Amino acid sequence: MSSPEAGGRAPEPPQLHPLLATRFSPLVFDPAHRLTEAEEDVLLEAARWAPSAGNSQPWLFHLRHRGTPGHDTLVARLAPSSRRWAPAASALVVNLAHSTVEGTDWQFSEFAHYDLGQAVAHMTVQASAMGLSCRQFRAFDLDGLTADLRVPPGWTVVTMTAIGRALGDDPHRERRSLDDLRLDLPGPT
Ligand SMILES: Cc1cc2nc3c(=O)[nH]c(=O)nc-3n(C[C@H](O)[C@H](O)[C@H](O)COP(=O)(O)O)c2cc1C
């Protein structure tokens, strides 16, 4: 970032970090690429260090590498749309939130899903830093997968993530404008 004083030029607009600017959710994964155990550990480590309300860490991740036992269980529950691309990813991850206190119907944390999302975001950005890509998705049979995996009481399957090496060009990505996401509220009258 330059300043008129330092560089004699007008200030530039804020520059997004390349990790964030270049990240995208691929629909084509390299079916030959394999995720190493060490890479898996780093991805989980990134999620581990995400912030959470009261440091409650209300997340669990069920990860299966392509071609290893249990991966077929996840593939079997994909919706037709995700079945077109997710099986080629190097690994599939089931993202779970701690929704209720075991043995009760008390909410575990008001922010469980919010915090899980942050942890998955951390994992996603870490993957980018490692030359990998993630596509988070909800296109799967949630009830069927929950039954197949025998999800522990109090935990809820929320999303899945496909992780691997992206093939092909970056897709065209669009977003609402900066102005469109600013909300100016009038406050009390
Ligand atoms: C909670 C969540 C659910 C998603 N579900 C799906 C899905 O079911 N199928 C799919 O193809 N992509 C899914 N996506 C990926 C989004 O479509 C994608 O992130 C969005 O289009 C923006 O593209 P980008 O990540 O490349 O910027 C999901 C993403 C999130 C965060």
The ligand as an SDF file (V2000), in Angstrom:
LIG
                    3D

 31 33  0  0  0  0  0  0  0  0999 V2000
  -22.4950  -23.9120    3.6950 C   0  0  0  0  0  0  0  0  0  0  0  0
  -22.1610  -24.1000    2.2330 C   0  0  0  0  0  0  0  0  0  0  0  0
  -22.9060  -25.0020    1.4900 C   0  0  0  0  0  0  0  0  0  0  0  0
  -22.5830  -25.2210    0.1520 C   0  0  0  0  0  0  0  0  0  0  0  0
  -23.2600  -26.1680   -0.5420 N   0  0  0  0  0  0  0  0  0  0  0  0
  -22.8900  -26.4780   -1.7990 C   0  0  0  0  0  0  0  0  0  0  0  0
  -23.5010  -27.5510   -2.4890 C   0  0  0  0  0  0  0  0  0  0  0  0
  -24.3830  -28.2380   -1.9600 O   0  0  0  0  0  0  0  0  0  0  0  0
  -23.0940  -27.8270   -3.7570 N   0  0  0  0  0  0  0  0  0  0  0  0
  -22.1010  -27.0870   -4.3560 C   0  0  0  0  0  0  0  0  0  0  0  0
  -21.7540  -27.3950   -5.5030 O   0  0  0  0  0  0  0  0  0  0  0  0
  -21.4870  -26.0570   -3.7270 N   0  0  0  0  0  0  0  0  0  0  0  0
  -21.8430  -25.7410   -2.4570 C   0  0  0  0  0  0  0  0  0  0  0  0
  -21.2170  -24.7340   -1.7840 N   0  0  0  0  0  0  0  0  0  0  0  0
  -20.1420  -23.9520   -2.4580 C   0  0  0  0  0  0  0  0  0  0  0  0
  -20.6550  -22.5770   -2.8620 C   0  0  0  0  0  0  0  0  0  0  0  0
  -21.5680  -22.7100   -3.9350 O   0  0  0  0  0  0  0  0  0  0  0  0
  -19.4730  -21.6640   -3.2370 C   0  0  0  0  0  0  0  0  0  0  0  0
  -18.6750  -21.4630   -2.1120 O   0  0  0  0  0  0  0  0  0  0  0  0
  -19.9950  -20.3360   -3.7720 C   0  0  0  0  0  0  0  0  0  0  0  0
  -20.6210  -20.5050   -5.0350 O   0  0  0  0  0  0  0  0  0  0  0  0
  -18.8990  -19.2990   -3.9410 C   0  0  0  0  0  0  0  0  0  0  0  0
  -17.8830  -19.7920   -4.7820 O   0  0  0  0  0  0  0  0  0  0  0  0
  -16.3700  -19.7070   -4.3230 P   0  0  0  0  0  0  0  0  0  0  0  0
  -16.2340  -20.4980   -3.0340 O   0  0  0  0  0  0  0  0  0  0  0  0
  -15.5880  -20.3330   -5.4420 O   0  0  0  0  0  0  0  0  0  0  0  0
  -16.0430  -18.2760   -4.1040 O   0  0  0  0  0  0  0  0  0  0  0  0
  -21.5260  -24.4900   -0.4620 C   0  0  0  0  0  0  0  0  0  0  0  0
  -20.7950  -23.5760    0.3070 C   0  0  0  0  0  0  0  0  0  0  0  0
  -21.0990  -23.3820    1.6350 C   0  0  0  0  0  0  0  0  0  0  0  0
  -20.2640  -22.4210    2.4440 C   0  0  0  0  0  0  0  0  0  0  0  0
  1  2  1  0
  2  3  1  0
  2 30  2  0
  3  4  2  0
  4  5  1  0
  4 28  1  0
  5  6  2  0
  6  7  1  0
  6 13  1  0
  7  8  2  0
  7  9  1  0
  9 10  1  0
 10 11  2  0
 10 12  1  0
 12 13  2  0
 13 14  1  0
 14 15  1  0
 14 28  1  0
 15 16  1  0
 16 17  1  0
 16 18  1  0
 18 19  1  0
 18 20  1  0
 20 21  1  0
 20 22  1  0
 22 23  1  0
 23 24  1  0
 24 25  2  0
 24 26  1  0
 24 27  1  0
 28 29  2  0
 29 30  1  0
 30 31  1  0
M  END
$$$$
